[in-house]
Amino acid sequence: MTLTGVFFDAGNTLLSLDYAAIVDVLAGEGFPVTRDEVWRAECRARVRLDPFLAQIEVRESREVFSRYMRYACEEMGIAWGERAERVLGQLSEINRRESLWRGGAMPGAREVLAGLKGKGYVVGVISNSDGRLETLVRDAGLAGPLDVIIDSRVVGVEKPDPRIFYLALERTGVAPHEAIYVGDFYSLDVVGARRAGLEAILLDPLGAWPQLDCMTVQDLFQVPGLVLPNDGRSARRGDRLTPA
């Protein structure tokens, strides 16, 4: 496979959650947790949320966000009740007003995007979002290397529908078999990319996903190891890169 384009999801792939805001809201309701505890819980919540996402039609909704945050709270050992409901309400309001994915660039995002662009690859973002994606990407300092930014609310179609991937391919002139997609949800990112003819890499920071039929990495810094033909090996489905 000769790659010419590498496309990425946005939230939890290129853009970080505002973990400080989540910690503050939880602390205000009497749940003292650390940023690392929230991050780990959120990573595990993705795995729990994935089967639900595979069954529904609209993924960018308050219902999905509420379930996602509830799973994260449960993964931190927070029993559901009145205080947890208030936490959910506050987080939902922050997300409505400003987006919780205002936490800046994920580790490695700037370096990997710039590195791929510098080697001549087309790079872009394809994300289920709410119309604010371009602003969030720009505010995180990631817009420079990007050839295309596809926001599901703007284009009217969500992952895993292959049409959202086709839009990015058409706008950049990249053929499906020459592209790879990096994301953090199997049912949306891996399944959606494959439906459109792209290969896919799943971002799995904790190794929380079961063994899957796709390539996985723990962070963005590992993506070039599966993309760039510089190490004498070819990427295979089921490859899992871990830190040396």
Secondary structure per residue as TSV (DSSP state, phi and psi in degrees):
chain	resnum	aa	ss	phi	psi
A	1	M	-	360.0	120.3
A	2	T	-	-96.4	114.3
A	3	L	-	-89.8	139.2
A	4	T	-	-123.5	-15.1
A	5	G	E	-138.0	139.0
A	6	V	E	-126.7	121.2
A	7	F	E	-117.0	150.5
A	8	F	E	-130.3	148.9
A	9	D	-	-69.8	169.7
A	10	A	S	-103.0	-75.7
A	11	G	B	-60.7	128.3
A	12	N	T	68.7	3.9
A	13	T	T	-116.6	-59.8
A	14	L	T	-102.6	-31.4
A	15	L	B	-111.2	132.8
A	16	S	-	-90.7	146.5
A	17	L	-	-61.7	154.5
A	18	D	-	-83.4	82.7
A	19	Y	H	-65.0	-32.1
A	20	A	H	-61.9	-40.9
A	21	A	H	-65.1	-40.2
A	22	I	H	-65.2	-43.7
A	23	V	H	-59.6	-43.1
A	24	D	H	-64.0	-43.0
A	25	V	H	-64.3	-44.4
A	26	L	H	-63.1	-42.9
A	27	A	H	-62.6	-37.6
A	28	G	H	-64.7	-21.6
A	29	E	T	-103.7	13.0
A	30	G	T	86.7	22.9
A	31	F	-	-116.7	87.6
A	32	P	-	-75.4	112.5
A	33	V	-	-134.6	161.1
A	34	T	-	-97.0	164.6
A	35	R	H	-59.1	-41.4
A	36	D	H	-64.0	-38.1
A	37	E	H	-64.8	-40.2
A	38	V	H	-65.1	-45.0
A	39	W	H	-59.5	-47.1
A	40	R	H	-64.5	-40.7
A	41	A	H	-64.5	-40.9
A	42	E	H	-65.5	-39.0
A	43	C	H	-60.8	-42.8
A	44	R	H	-70.0	-32.7
A	45	A	H	-63.3	-33.1
A	46	R	H	-59.0	-43.0
A	47	V	H	-63.9	-40.2
A	48	R	H	-68.7	-35.0
A	49	L	H	-75.0	-26.5
A	50	D	H	-55.7	-45.9
A	51	P	H	-60.9	-34.4
A	52	F	H	-65.8	-43.2
A	53	L	H	-61.3	-32.8
A	54	A	H	-69.4	-17.8
A	55	Q	H	-101.2	-11.3
A	56	I	-	-109.7	167.2
A	57	E	S	-96.2	-38.2
A	58	V	-	-110.9	116.3
A	59	R	-	-97.0	-26.9
A	60	E	S	-89.4	86.3
A	61	S	S	-149.2	161.9
A	62	R	H	-63.2	-35.8
A	63	E	H	-60.3	-45.0
A	64	V	H	-66.0	-45.4
A	65	F	H	-60.5	-42.8
A	66	S	H	-63.5	-43.3
A	67	R	H	-65.0	-41.2
A	68	Y	H	-59.6	-49.5
A	69	M	H	-68.0	-35.5
A	70	R	H	-64.8	-44.0
A	71	Y	H	-60.0	-41.5
A	72	A	H	-62.3	-42.9
A	73	C	H	-61.9	-43.8
A	74	E	H	-62.2	-36.6
A	75	E	H	-68.3	-19.2
A	76	M	T	-91.1	3.3
A	77	G	T	81.3	18.3
A	78	I	-	-87.9	115.9
A	79	A	-	-70.4	140.1
A	80	W	-	-76.3	132.4
A	81	G	S	-173.2	-161.2
A	82	E	H	-61.6	-43.8
A	83	R	H	-66.4	-40.9
A	84	A	H	-65.3	-35.6
A	85	E	H	-63.0	-38.6
A	86	R	H	-66.7	-38.1
A	87	V	H	-58.3	-48.3
A	88	L	H	-60.0	-42.2
A	89	G	H	-61.7	-42.8
A	90	Q	H	-67.5	-42.2
A	91	L	H	-66.0	-38.4
A	92	S	H	-62.9	-38.9
A	93	E	H	-68.6	-41.4
A	94	I	H	-60.7	-44.2
A	95	N	H	-64.6	-37.0
A	96	R	H	-66.7	-42.7
A	97	R	H	-76.8	-45.6
A	98	E	T	-129.8	-11.9
A	99	S	-	78.7	129.1
A	100	L	S	-74.2	-13.0
A	101	W	-	-90.9	45.6
A	102	R	-	-105.4	16.6
A	103	G	S	-81.0	8.1
A	104	G	-	90.3	-170.6
A	105	A	B	-74.9	141.3
A	106	M	-	-67.6	152.7
A	107	P	T	-54.3	128.3
A	108	G	T	90.7	-12.3
A	109	A	H	-61.3	-50.6
A	110	R	H	-62.9	-45.2
A	111	E	H	-65.4	-43.7
A	112	V	H	-69.5	-44.7
A	113	L	H	-61.1	-47.0
A	114	A	H	-64.8	-39.2
A	115	G	H	-65.3	-44.0
A	116	L	H	-65.5	-43.0
A	117	K	H	-62.7	-40.1
A	118	G	H	-64.8	-23.5
A	119	K	T	-93.2	7.4
A	120	G	T	94.8	6.4
A	121	Y	-	-80.3	147.0
A	122	V	E	-74.3	133.7
A	123	V	E	-129.3	142.6
A	124	G	E	-158.4	173.7
A	125	V	E	-121.9	133.3
A	126	I	E	-129.6	113.9
A	127	S	E	-144.2	143.4
A	128	N	-	-74.5	115.7
A	129	S	-	-146.1	-173.2
A	130	D	S	-118.5	23.0
A	131	G	S	96.4	-6.3
A	132	R	-	-107.8	9.1
A	133	L	H	-60.3	-47.4
A	134	E	H	-60.4	-40.0
A	135	T	H	-64.6	-44.1
A	136	L	H	-63.1	-42.2
A	137	V	H	-64.2	-43.2
A	138	R	H	-65.2	-44.5
A	139	D	H	-63.3	-28.8
A	140	A	T	-82.0	-2.4
A	141	G	T	76.1	28.0
A	142	L	-	-110.0	-3.6
A	143	A	-	-71.1	-29.8
A	144	G	T	-49.6	-54.2
A	145	P	T	-78.1	-9.4
A	146	L	-	-79.0	135.2
A	147	D	S	-90.6	-22.8
A	148	V	E	-156.3	144.5
A	149	I	E	-129.1	115.6
A	150	I	E	-110.0	115.5
A	151	D	E	-106.7	122.6
A	152	S	H	-58.0	-37.8
A	153	R	H	-64.5	-36.3
A	154	V	H	-72.1	-41.6
A	155	V	H	-92.5	-12.7
A	156	G	T	82.4	20.7
A	157	V	-	-149.9	142.2
A	158	E	-	-113.6	153.1
A	159	K	T	-62.1	143.0
A	160	P	T	-92.9	16.0
A	161	D	S	-59.5	125.1
A	162	P	H	-63.1	-18.9
A	163	R	H	-62.6	-30.5
A	164	I	H	-69.5	-31.9
A	165	F	H	-73.7	-39.5
A	166	Y	H	-58.7	-37.5
A	167	L	H	-59.7	-45.2
A	168	A	H	-65.1	-40.9
A	169	L	H	-64.8	-43.2
A	170	E	H	-63.8	-40.4
A	171	R	H	-72.9	-20.0
A	172	T	H	-110.1	-8.9
A	173	G	T	74.0	22.9
A	174	V	-	-97.2	135.3
A	175	A	-	-79.7	147.4
A	176	P	G	-54.1	-42.0
A	177	H	G	-74.0	-5.3
A	178	E	G	-106.2	13.4
A	179	A	E	-127.3	154.6
A	180	I	E	-135.6	150.0
A	181	Y	E	-126.5	138.3
A	182	V	E	-117.5	124.9
A	183	G	E	-153.4	-178.0
A	184	D	S	-119.2	2.6
A	185	F	-	-123.8	127.5
A	186	Y	I	-63.8	-49.5
A	187	S	I	-67.7	-26.4
A	188	L	I	-94.8	-48.4
A	189	D	I	-88.6	-50.1
A	190	V	I	-71.7	-50.8
A	191	V	H	-62.7	-45.5
A	192	G	H	-62.9	-45.6
A	193	A	H	-60.8	-43.7
A	194	R	H	-66.5	-35.0
A	195	R	H	-60.5	-30.5
A	196	A	T	-90.9	-1.0
A	197	G	T	94.1	8.5
A	198	L	-	-94.0	155.2
A	199	E	E	-82.9	164.9
A	200	A	E	-140.8	151.0
A	201	I	E	-124.4	131.2
A	202	L	E	-98.9	127.6
A	203	L	E	-84.0	117.3
A	204	D	-	-134.4	81.0
A	205	P	T	-59.6	-35.5
A	206	L	T	-101.8	-0.5
A	207	G	S	64.9	32.1
A	208	A	-	-82.1	-22.2
A	209	W	S	-76.4	146.6
A	210	P	-	-66.6	168.1
A	211	Q	-	-59.1	123.4
A	212	L	-	-118.5	169.8
A	213	D	S	-92.3	38.4
A	214	C	S	-143.1	164.1
A	215	M	E	-71.0	144.2
A	216	T	E	-133.5	149.7
A	217	V	E	-135.5	157.9
A	218	Q	S	-90.5	-22.6
A	219	D	S	-156.0	170.7
A	220	L	G	-66.5	-28.6
A	221	F	G	-59.3	-23.2
A	222	Q	G	-85.9	-12.0
A	223	V	H	-59.8	-46.6
A	224	P	H	-57.1	-27.8
A	225	G	H	-65.4	-22.5
A	226	L	H	-101.0	-9.8
A	227	V	H	-107.2	-46.6
A	228	L	S	-81.8	133.6
A	229	P	S	-83.1	63.4
A	230	N	-	-123.2	6.0
A	231	D	S	-126.0	12.2
A	232	G	S	75.2	12.5
A	233	R	-	-131.8	157.5
A	234	S	-	-111.9	145.5
A	235	A	-	-73.4	144.3
A	236	R	-	-129.3	153.8
A	237	R	T	-60.3	136.9
A	238	G	T	92.8	-9.2
A	239	D	-	-61.0	136.7
A	240	R	B	-131.4	114.8
A	241	L	-	-90.6	135.0
A	242	T	-	-127.7	156.9
A	243	P	-	-58.0	142.6
A	244	A	-	-70.1	360.0
